[in-house]
Amino acid sequence: MPISVSELVDILDLERLEVDLYRGAQPPKSTLQRVFGGQVAAQALMAACQTVDADRTPHSLHSYFLRGGDTGVPIVYDVERIRDGSSFSTRRVSARQHGRAIFYLTASFQRPEHGFEHQDAMPKVAPADECPDLAELLGRVSTRAESSWRQEWSALDVHYAGDTRPGGGLEAHGRPARARVWFRAAAELPDDPALNTCVLTYASDLTLLGSSLVPHGVMIGQPGLQAASLDHAVWFHRPVRADRWLLYDQVSPTATGGRGYTQARIFTADGTLVASVAQEGLIRMRTTDSAPDSR
């Protein structure tokens, strides 16, 4: 994963190969066995953004992770222009490596317009600067060292705001799998709406699947756990600065059949709801004969 915000920005600066065909670089010092899902989603969305008029911004994306990506080679993004209407544009993006699709994304864009306005209230939560650094906390309670967590997330600041584990600080109220974190890019980002939206997309895959494990005494990165995003959707409600603190309020309504399903809301520090997210992911305890990417 990128080791700095500048490296994250660099990998989102895609190389144009041909009309609607782009190549995304990999972080040069990645230690992951497969490409981080948030990276391929963010790069695919950036490829789609390059093909629409500047006054149209993404309002939703829906995606499927098909195969684990190879961190040693670039990813090619092929954009299909499905439709350009008077208000909305639709794009489909195929991400490929070694001649095979590893990821599909469909994104919809809209011209700004006025309309009805309402939103959920932001939950009451301690401010980000009063919440512990998540890498430090995970280094104490998981089997991985703090330095390993910090290296993996070094392009972002992530602070823990509670969960429904015993001692986690959140009441279940009939929802046993809930987790909250604050996050932001770890340094200032350019004033580019598409880039900020893509950085939010990158971050949206970071802690989401872990919330489905909250009631089970298991954590991402634990030996024997096979965890992988299967599909991922984001709805972008309002403009966002991804280098300002954002609250990620995550709840997993169910886990079954080796899959965990999670919904989430993303709020700014002043309580504005800027995005909603949904994901289903693989949460499987490996047997001795399981293949590393046996999905």
C-alpha positions in Angstrom: 0.0 0.0 0.0 1.2 3.6 -0.5 3.6 4.8 2.2 2.6 8.5 1.9 -0.2 10.7 0.7 2.0 11.8 -2.2 2.5 8.2 -3.2 -1.3 7.6 -3.0 -1.8 10.7 -5.3 0.8 9.4 -7.7 -0.9 6.0 -8.1 -4.2 7.8 -8.8 -2.6 9.8 -11.6 -3.3 7.2 -14.3 -1.3 6.8 -17.5 -3.5 7.2 -20.6 -2.7 4.5 -23.1 -5.4 5.1 -25.7 -8.9 6.5 -25.8 -10.7 5.2 -22.6 -7.8 2.9 -21.8 -5.6 3.7 -18.7 -2.8 2.1 -16.7 -2.5 2.3 -13.0 0.9 1.9 -11.2 1.5 0.0 -8.1 3.0 1.4 -4.8 6.7 0.7 -5.3 7.2 -0.8 -1.8 4.0 -2.8 -1.3 4.3 -5.7 1.2 0.8 -7.1 0.5 0.3 -10.5 -1.1 -2.5 -9.0 -3.3 -3.6 -5.5 -4.4 -5.6 -3.7 -1.7 -9.2 -3.5 -2.8 -9.5 0.2 -2.1 -6.7 0.9 -4.4 -8.2 -0.9 -7.5 -11.6 0.7 -6.7 -10.1 4.2 -6.5 -8.1 3.7 -9.6 -11.0 2.4 -11.6 -13.2 5.3 -10.4 -10.5 7.7 -11.5 -10.3 6.1 -14.9 -14.1 6.6 -15.2 -13.8 10.2 -14.1 -11.4 10.9 -17.0 -14.1 10.1 -19.5 -17.0 12.4 -18.3 -17.5 16.1 -18.6 -15.9 18.1 -15.7 -19.2 19.3 -14.4 -20.4 15.7 -13.8 -19.4 14.1 -10.5 -19.8 10.5 -9.3 -22.9 9.9 -7.2 -22.5 6.1 -6.9 -20.3 3.1 -7.7 -21.0 -0.6 -7.6 -18.2 -3.1 -8.0 -17.1 -6.7 -7.8 -13.7 -8.1 -6.8 -13.1 -11.1 -9.0 -9.5 -12.1 -8.4 -6.7 -11.1 -6.1 -4.5 -8.5 -7.9 -0.8 -8.9 -8.5 1.2 -6.2 -6.7 4.2 -6.7 -9.0 2.6 -5.4 -12.3 0.4 -2.4 -13.3 -3.3 -2.7 -13.7 -5.0 -1.8 -17.0 -8.4 -0.1 -16.8 -10.7 -0.3 -19.8 -13.6 2.2 -19.6 -16.8 1.6 -21.5 -19.1 4.7 -22.1 -22.5 3.2 -21.4 -24.6 6.3 -21.6 -24.5 10.1 -21.6 -27.8 11.7 -20.8 -28.8 15.3 -20.2 -28.2 14.9 -16.4 -26.5 11.5 -15.9 -23.6 9.6 -17.4 -22.8 5.9 -16.8 -19.4 4.2 -17.1 -18.3 0.6 -16.8 -14.7 -0.2 -16.0 -12.9 -3.5 -16.3 -9.6 -3.8 -14.4 -7.2 -6.4 -16.0 -3.9 -8.1 -15.2 -2.2 -10.9 -17.1 -5.0 -10.9 -19.6 -7.8 -11.6 -17.0 -10.3 -9.3 -15.4 -9.7 -8.9 -11.6 -12.3 -6.2 -10.9 -15.4 -4.7 -12.4 -16.9 -1.3 -11.6 -20.0 0.6 -12.7 -20.2 4.3 -11.8 -22.9 6.9 -12.4 -22.2 10.6 -12.6 -24.6 13.6 -12.4 -24.7 17.3 -13.1 -25.2 19.4 -10.0 -28.8 20.3 -9.4 -31.1 21.5 -6.6 -33.6 19.3 -4.9 -35.1 18.0 -1.6 -32.6 17.9 1.3 -32.5 15.7 4.4 -30.0 13.5 6.2 -29.5 11.3 9.2 -28.0 12.9 12.3 -24.4 12.1 13.1 -24.1 9.8 16.1 -22.6 11.2 19.3 -18.9 10.3 19.4 -15.7 11.7 20.8 -13.7 14.0 18.5 -11.0 12.4 16.5 -8.2 14.0 18.5 -9.6 12.5 21.7 -9.7 9.0 20.1 -6.6 6.6 20.1 -4.6 5.9 17.0 -5.9 2.7 15.6 -2.5 1.3 14.5 -1.2 1.7 18.1 -4.4 0.1 19.5 -4.3 -2.9 17.1 -0.6 -3.4 17.8 -1.6 -4.1 21.5 -4.5 -6.4 20.9 -3.7 -8.2 17.7 -1.0 -10.6 16.6 0.6 -8.0 14.3 3.0 -5.4 15.4 2.0 -1.7 15.5 4.7 -0.9 12.9 3.1 -3.4 10.5 -0.3 -1.8 10.9 1.1 1.7 10.6 3.1 0.9 7.4 0.0 -0.6 5.8 -2.1 2.5 6.6 0.6 5.2 6.4 -1.2 7.3 3.7 -4.1 7.8 6.2 -4.7 8.9 9.8 -7.1 6.4 11.4 -8.4 6.8 15.0 -10.5 4.3 16.8 -13.9 5.6 18.1 -15.3 2.4 19.6 -17.0 -0.9 18.8 -19.4 -3.3 20.4 -16.8 -5.8 21.7 -16.8 -6.1 25.5 -15.0 -2.9 26.6 -15.3 -1.3 23.2 -17.4 1.5 24.4 -20.5 1.1 22.2 -23.8 -0.3 23.2 -25.2 -3.0 21.0 -28.9 -2.0 21.1 -29.8 -5.1 19.1 -26.9 -4.5 16.6 -24.0 -6.7 17.9 -21.5 -5.8 15.1 -20.9 -2.0 15.1 -17.6 -0.1 14.8 -16.6 3.5 14.4 -13.3 5.1 13.2 -12.2 8.5 12.2 -10.0 8.8 9.1 -8.4 11.3 6.8 -5.6 11.5 4.4 -2.4 12.0 6.3 -1.4 15.2 4.5 -3.0 18.0 2.5 -4.6 17.0 -0.8 -4.9 19.1 -4.0 -8.2 21.0 -4.5 -9.4 18.4 -7.0 -13.0 17.0 -6.4 -12.4 13.8 -8.3 -9.1 13.1 -6.5 -10.8 13.7 -3.1 -13.7 11.4 -4.0 -11.2 8.7 -5.2 -9.2 9.0 -1.9 -12.4 8.5 0.0 -13.1 5.4 -2.1 -9.6 4.1 -1.3 -10.2 4.6 2.4 -13.7 3.1 2.4 -12.4 -0.5 2.0 -9.9 -0.2 4.9 -11.8 -1.1 8.0 -15.2 -2.1 6.7 -14.9 -5.9 6.6 -13.4 -5.9 10.1 -16.7 -4.6 11.6 -18.4 -7.9 10.6 -16.0 -9.8 12.9 -16.6 -7.6 16.0 -18.9 -10.1 17.8 -16.7 -13.2 17.0 -13.5 -12.4 18.8 -11.6 -12.4 15.5 -9.6 -9.6 13.9 -8.4 -8.9 10.3 -4.8 -10.2 10.1 -5.3 -13.0 12.6 -3.7 -16.3 11.6 -6.1 -18.7 10.0 -8.6 -16.0 8.8 -9.2 -15.6 5.1 -10.7 -12.2 4.5 -11.4 -10.5 1.2 -13.8 -8.0 -0.2 -16.3 -9.5 -2.6 -18.4 -6.6 -3.7 -18.4 -2.9 -2.7 -20.8 0.0 -3.3 -20.5 3.7 -2.4 -23.0 6.5 -2.8 -21.5 10.0 -2.8 -24.1 12.4 -1.4 -22.2 15.6 -1.0 -18.8 17.1 -1.9 -16.0 15.9 0.4 -12.4 16.8 1.4 -10.7 13.5 2.2 -7.9 15.3 4.0 -10.3 16.4 6.8 -11.5 14.2 9.6 -14.4 11.8 8.5 -16.4 9.6 10.8 -16.9 6.0 9.5 -20.0 4.6 11.3 -20.1 0.9 10.4 -22.6 -1.8 11.2 -22.8 -5.4 10.1 -26.4 -6.6 10.1 -25.5 -10.2 9.4 -22.8 -12.7 8.8 -23.5 -16.1 7.3 -22.1 -18.7 4.9 -18.5 -17.4 5.3 -19.6 -13.9 4.3 -20.0 -10.7 6.3 -22.3 -7.9 5.2 -21.6 -4.4 6.3 -23.3 -1.0 5.8 -21.7 2.4 6.8 -22.2 6.1 6.8 -19.5 8.7 6.4 -19.9 12.0 8.2 -17.7 15.2 8.3 -16.7 16.4 11.7 -19.5 19.0 11.6 -22.1 16.3 11.0 -22.6 16.4 7.3 -23.4 13.0 5.7 -21.2 12.8 2.7 -21.3 9.2 1.7 -22.9 5.8 2.4 -21.2 2.4 1.8 -22.2 -1.2 1.6 -20.0 -4.3 1.2 -20.1 -8.0 1.5 -16.8 -9.8 2.1 -15.3 -13.3 2.7 -14.6 -14.0 6.4 -13.6 -17.7 6.4 -11.4 -19.6 8.8 -9.0 -21.5 6.6 -8.6 -25.2 6.7 -5.1 -26.7 6.2 -5.9 -27.5 2.5 -7.3 -24.0 1.6 -5.7 -22.2 -1.2 -4.6 -18.6 -0.5 -7.2 -17.1 -2.8 -9.8 -19.8 -2.9 -12.9 -17.7 -3.5 
